[in-house]
Amino acid sequence: MPLSMAKEGRLARIVRIIGGRGFVSRLMNMGINEGEIIKVLNNTRGPVLISVGNSRIALGRGASFRIFVEYVKEG
């Protein structure tokens, strides 16, 4: 499912990123890679706020539709 559909407070693994080299490279520089575990902090209106490691990152709606995730169990 796209990141834009993920529920707040859930842990998710990035399974696929769709986009050109520049888009994927920009995400990788922020620590957003395939296989990375993220936490969805805010996904209401506007940008999607996620936590990656010790960082919080706001992603625009367009970017969040091109990042596909699957839920993982906590623990």
CNS distance restraints for C-alpha pairs under 8 A (distance, minus, plus):
assign (resid   1 and name CA) (resid   5 and name CA) 6.66 0.50 0.50
assign (resid   1 and name CA) (resid   6 and name CA) 7.49 0.50 0.50
assign (resid   1 and name CA) (resid  68 and name CA) 5.32 0.50 0.50
assign (resid   1 and name CA) (resid  69 and name CA) 5.66 0.50 0.50
assign (resid   1 and name CA) (resid  70 and name CA) 6.63 0.50 0.50
assign (resid   2 and name CA) (resid   6 and name CA) 7.08 0.50 0.50
assign (resid   2 and name CA) (resid  64 and name CA) 6.62 0.50 0.50
assign (resid   2 and name CA) (resid  65 and name CA) 5.21 0.50 0.50
assign (resid   2 and name CA) (resid  66 and name CA) 6.54 0.50 0.50
assign (resid   2 and name CA) (resid  67 and name CA) 5.62 0.50 0.50
assign (resid   2 and name CA) (resid  68 and name CA) 4.27 0.50 0.50
assign (resid   2 and name CA) (resid  69 and name CA) 6.06 0.50 0.50
assign (resid   3 and name CA) (resid  64 and name CA) 5.10 0.50 0.50
assign (resid   3 and name CA) (resid  65 and name CA) 6.15 0.50 0.50
assign (resid   3 and name CA) (resid  66 and name CA) 7.68 0.50 0.50
assign (resid   3 and name CA) (resid  67 and name CA) 5.64 0.50 0.50
assign (resid   3 and name CA) (resid  68 and name CA) 5.62 0.50 0.50
assign (resid   3 and name CA) (resid  69 and name CA) 5.91 0.50 0.50
assign (resid   4 and name CA) (resid  43 and name CA) 7.04 0.50 0.50
assign (resid   4 and name CA) (resid  48 and name CA) 7.10 0.50 0.50
assign (resid   4 and name CA) (resid  61 and name CA) 6.74 0.50 0.50
assign (resid   4 and name CA) (resid  64 and name CA) 5.00 0.50 0.50
assign (resid   4 and name CA) (resid  65 and name CA) 5.53 0.50 0.50
assign (resid   6 and name CA) (resid  10 and name CA) 7.51 0.50 0.50
assign (resid   6 and name CA) (resid  40 and name CA) 7.15 0.50 0.50
assign (resid   6 and name CA) (resid  43 and name CA) 7.42 0.50 0.50
assign (resid   6 and name CA) (resid  69 and name CA) 7.91 0.50 0.50
assign (resid   7 and name CA) (resid  40 and name CA) 6.85 0.50 0.50
assign (resid   7 and name CA) (resid  43 and name CA) 6.87 0.50 0.50
assign (resid   8 and name CA) (resid  39 and name CA) 7.98 0.50 0.50
assign (resid   8 and name CA) (resid  40 and name CA) 5.06 0.50 0.50
assign (resid   8 and name CA) (resid  41 and name CA) 5.44 0.50 0.50
assign (resid   8 and name CA) (resid  42 and name CA) 5.54 0.50 0.50
assign (resid   8 and name CA) (resid  43 and name CA) 5.93 0.50 0.50
assign (resid   9 and name CA) (resid  39 and name CA) 6.44 0.50 0.50
assign (resid   9 and name CA) (resid  40 and name CA) 5.40 0.50 0.50
assign (resid   9 and name CA) (resid  41 and name CA) 5.61 0.50 0.50
assign (resid   9 and name CA) (resid  42 and name CA) 7.74 0.50 0.50
assign (resid  10 and name CA) (resid  39 and name CA) 5.75 0.50 0.50
assign (resid  10 and name CA) (resid  40 and name CA) 5.73 0.50 0.50
assign (resid  10 and name CA) (resid  41 and name CA) 7.99 0.50 0.50
assign (resid  10 and name CA) (resid  71 and name CA) 7.06 0.50 0.50
assign (resid  11 and name CA) (resid  37 and name CA) 6.79 0.50 0.50
assign (resid  11 and name CA) (resid  38 and name CA) 5.71 0.50 0.50
assign (resid  11 and name CA) (resid  39 and name CA) 4.48 0.50 0.50
assign (resid  11 and name CA) (resid  40 and name CA) 6.56 0.50 0.50
assign (resid  11 and name CA) (resid  71 and name CA) 5.89 0.50 0.50
assign (resid  11 and name CA) (resid  72 and name CA) 5.71 0.50 0.50
assign (resid  11 and name CA) (resid  73 and name CA) 7.04 0.50 0.50
assign (resid  11 and name CA) (resid  74 and name CA) 6.80 0.50 0.50
assign (resid  12 and name CA) (resid  37 and name CA) 5.61 0.50 0.50
assign (resid  12 and name CA) (resid  38 and name CA) 5.37 0.50 0.50
assign (resid  12 and name CA) (resid  39 and name CA) 6.20 0.50 0.50
assign (resid  12 and name CA) (resid  40 and name CA) 7.63 0.50 0.50
assign (resid  12 and name CA) (resid  69 and name CA) 5.89 0.50 0.50
assign (resid  12 and name CA) (resid  70 and name CA) 5.32 0.50 0.50
assign (resid  12 and name CA) (resid  71 and name CA) 4.23 0.50 0.50
assign (resid  12 and name CA) (resid  72 and name CA) 5.29 0.50 0.50
assign (resid  13 and name CA) (resid  34 and name CA) 7.67 0.50 0.50
assign (resid  13 and name CA) (resid  35 and name CA) 5.77 0.50 0.50
assign (resid  13 and name CA) (resid  36 and name CA) 5.56 0.50 0.50
assign (resid  13 and name CA) (resid  37 and name CA) 4.43 0.50 0.50
assign (resid  13 and name CA) (resid  38 and name CA) 6.22 0.50 0.50
assign (resid  13 and name CA) (resid  69 and name CA) 5.34 0.50 0.50
assign (resid  13 and name CA) (resid  70 and name CA) 5.41 0.50 0.50
assign (resid  13 and name CA) (resid  71 and name CA) 6.31 0.50 0.50
assign (resid  13 and name CA) (resid  72 and name CA) 6.55 0.50 0.50
assign (resid  14 and name CA) (resid  33 and name CA) 6.91 0.50 0.50
assign (resid  14 and name CA) (resid  34 and name CA) 4.95 0.50 0.50
assign (resid  14 and name CA) (resid  35 and name CA) 5.17 0.50 0.50
assign (resid  14 and name CA) (resid  36 and name CA) 5.56 0.50 0.50
assign (resid  14 and name CA) (resid  37 and name CA) 6.54 0.50 0.50
assign (resid  14 and name CA) (resid  38 and name CA) 7.53 0.50 0.50
assign (resid  14 and name CA) (resid  67 and name CA) 7.04 0.50 0.50
assign (resid  14 and name CA) (resid  68 and name CA) 5.93 0.50 0.50
assign (resid  14 and name CA) (resid  69 and name CA) 4.42 0.50 0.50
assign (resid  14 and name CA) (resid  70 and name CA) 6.72 0.50 0.50
assign (resid  15 and name CA) (resid  34 and name CA) 5.34 0.50 0.50
assign (resid  15 and name CA) (resid  35 and name CA) 5.86 0.50 0.50
assign (resid  15 and name CA) (resid  67 and name CA) 7.92 0.50 0.50
assign (resid  15 and name CA) (resid  68 and name CA) 5.71 0.50 0.50
assign (resid  15 and name CA) (resid  69 and name CA) 5.24 0.50 0.50
assign (resid  15 and name CA) (resid  70 and name CA) 6.83 0.50 0.50
assign (resid  16 and name CA) (resid  34 and name CA) 5.83 0.50 0.50
assign (resid  16 and name CA) (resid  67 and name CA) 6.06 0.50 0.50
assign (resid  16 and name CA) (resid  68 and name CA) 5.07 0.50 0.50
assign (resid  16 and name CA) (resid  69 and name CA) 7.00 0.50 0.50
assign (resid  17 and name CA) (resid  24 and name CA) 7.04 0.50 0.50
assign (resid  17 and name CA) (resid  34 and name CA) 6.92 0.50 0.50
assign (resid  17 and name CA) (resid  66 and name CA) 5.92 0.50 0.50
assign (resid  17 and name CA) (resid  67 and name CA) 4.63 0.50 0.50
assign (resid  17 and name CA) (resid  68 and name CA) 6.19 0.50 0.50
assign (resid  18 and name CA) (resid  24 and name CA) 7.75 0.50 0.50
assign (resid  18 and name CA) (resid  66 and name CA) 5.16 0.50 0.50
assign (resid  18 and name CA) (resid  67 and name CA) 6.44 0.50 0.50
assign (resid  19 and name CA) (resid  23 and name CA) 5.85 0.50 0.50
assign (resid  19 and name CA) (resid  24 and name CA) 6.25 0.50 0.50
assign (resid  19 and name CA) (resid  66 and name CA) 6.96 0.50 0.50
assign (resid  20 and name CA) (resid  24 and name CA) 6.24 0.50 0.50
assign (resid  21 and name CA) (resid  25 and name CA) 5.82 0.50 0.50
assign (resid  22 and name CA) (resid  26 and name CA) 6.07 0.50 0.50
assign (resid  23 and name CA) (resid  27 and name CA) 6.36 0.50 0.50
assign (resid  24 and name CA) (resid  28 and name CA) 6.15 0.50 0.50
assign (resid  25 and name CA) (resid  29 and name CA) 6.23 0.50 0.50
assign (resid  26 and name CA) (resid  30 and name CA) 6.63 0.50 0.50
assign (resid  27 and name CA) (resid  31 and name CA) 6.48 0.50 0.50
assign (resid  27 and name CA) (resid  32 and name CA) 5.10 0.50 0.50
assign (resid  27 and name CA) (resid  33 and name CA) 6.99 0.50 0.50
assign (resid  28 and name CA) (resid  32 and name CA) 5.00 0.50 0.50
assign (resid  28 and name CA) (resid  33 and name CA) 5.45 0.50 0.50
assign (resid  31 and name CA) (resid  52 and name CA) 6.92 0.50 0.50
assign (resid  32 and name CA) (resid  36 and name CA) 6.61 0.50 0.50
assign (resid  32 and name CA) (resid  52 and name CA) 7.27 0.50 0.50
assign (resid  36 and name CA) (resid  52 and name CA) 7.91 0.50 0.50
assign (resid  37 and name CA) (resid  52 and name CA) 7.05 0.50 0.50
assign (resid  38 and name CA) (resid  50 and name CA) 6.55 0.50 0.50
assign (resid  38 and name CA) (resid  51 and name CA) 5.64 0.50 0.50
assign (resid  38 and name CA) (resid  52 and name CA) 5.07 0.50 0.50
assign (resid  38 and name CA) (resid  53 and name CA) 7.51 0.50 0.50
assign (resid  39 and name CA) (resid  50 and name CA) 5.53 0.50 0.50
assign (resid  39 and name CA) (resid  51 and name CA) 5.08 0.50 0.50
assign (resid  39 and name CA) (resid  52 and name CA) 6.88 0.50 0.50
assign (resid  40 and name CA) (resid  48 and name CA) 7.64 0.50 0.50
assign (resid  40 and name CA) (resid  49 and name CA) 6.35 0.50 0.50
assign (resid  40 and name CA) (resid  50 and name CA) 4.59 0.50 0.50
assign (resid  40 and name CA) (resid  51 and name CA) 6.53 0.50 0.50
assign (resid  41 and name CA) (resid  48 and name CA) 7.74 0.50 0.50
assign (resid  41 and name CA) (resid  49 and name CA) 5.33 0.50 0.50
assign (resid  41 and name CA) (resid  50 and name CA) 5.15 0.50 0.50
assign (resid  41 and name CA) (resid  51 and name CA) 6.72 0.50 0.50
assign (resid  42 and name CA) (resid  48 and name CA) 5.76 0.50 0.50
assign (resid  42 and name CA) (resid  49 and name CA) 4.91 0.50 0.50
assign (resid  42 and name CA) (resid  50 and name CA) 6.95 0.50 0.50
assign (resid  43 and name CA) (resid  47 and name CA) 7.22 0.50 0.50
assign (resid  43 and name CA) (resid  48 and name CA) 4.89 0.50 0.50
assign (resid  43 and name CA) (resid  49 and name CA) 6.56 0.50 0.50
assign (resid  44 and name CA) (resid  48 and name CA) 7.45 0.50 0.50
assign (resid  46 and name CA) (resid  60 and name CA) 7.06 0.50 0.50
assign (resid  46 and name CA) (resid  61 and name CA) 6.82 0.50 0.50
assign (resid  47 and name CA) (resid  58 and name CA) 5.76 0.50 0.50
assign (resid  47 and name CA) (resid  59 and name CA) 5.26 0.50 0.50
assign (resid  47 and name CA) (resid  60 and name CA) 4.52 0.50 0.50
assign (resid  47 and name CA) (resid  61 and name CA) 5.71 0.50 0.50
assign (resid  48 and name CA) (resid  58 and name CA) 5.51 0.50 0.50
assign (resid  48 and name CA) (resid  59 and name CA) 5.14 0.50 0.50
assign (resid  48 and name CA) (resid  60 and name CA) 6.32 0.50 0.50
assign (resid  48 and name CA) (resid  61 and name CA) 6.77 0.50 0.50
assign (resid  48 and name CA) (resid  64 and name CA) 7.03 0.50 0.50
assign (resid  49 and name CA) (resid  56 and name CA) 6.85 0.50 0.50
assign (resid  49 and name CA) (resid  57 and name CA) 5.68 0.50 0.50
assign (resid  49 and name CA) (resid  58 and name CA) 4.42 0.50 0.50
assign (resid  49 and name CA) (resid  59 and name CA) 6.39 0.50 0.50
assign (resid  50 and name CA) (resid  56 and name CA) 5.68 0.50 0.50
assign (resid  50 and name CA) (resid  57 and name CA) 5.37 0.50 0.50
assign (resid  50 and name CA) (resid  58 and name CA) 6.41 0.50 0.50
assign (resid  50 and name CA) (resid  59 and name CA) 7.85 0.50 0.50
assign (resid  51 and name CA) (resid  55 and name CA) 5.63 0.50 0.50
assign (resid  51 and name CA) (resid  56 and name CA) 4.47 0.50 0.50
assign (resid  51 and name CA) (resid  57 and name CA) 6.25 0.50 0.50
assign (resid  52 and name CA) (resid  56 and name CA) 6.32 0.50 0.50
assign (resid  52 and name CA) (resid  57 and name CA) 7.42 0.50 0.50
assign (resid  59 and name CA) (resid  63 and name CA) 6.22 0.50 0.50
assign (resid  59 and name CA) (resid  64 and name CA) 6.33 0.50 0.50
assign (resid  60 and name CA) (resid  64 and name CA) 6.27 0.50 0.50
assign (resid  61 and name CA) (resid  65 and name CA) 6.40 0.50 0.50
assign (resid  62 and name CA) (resid  66 and name CA) 6.99 0.50 0.50
assign (resid  63 and name CA) (resid  67 and name CA) 6.72 0.50 0.50
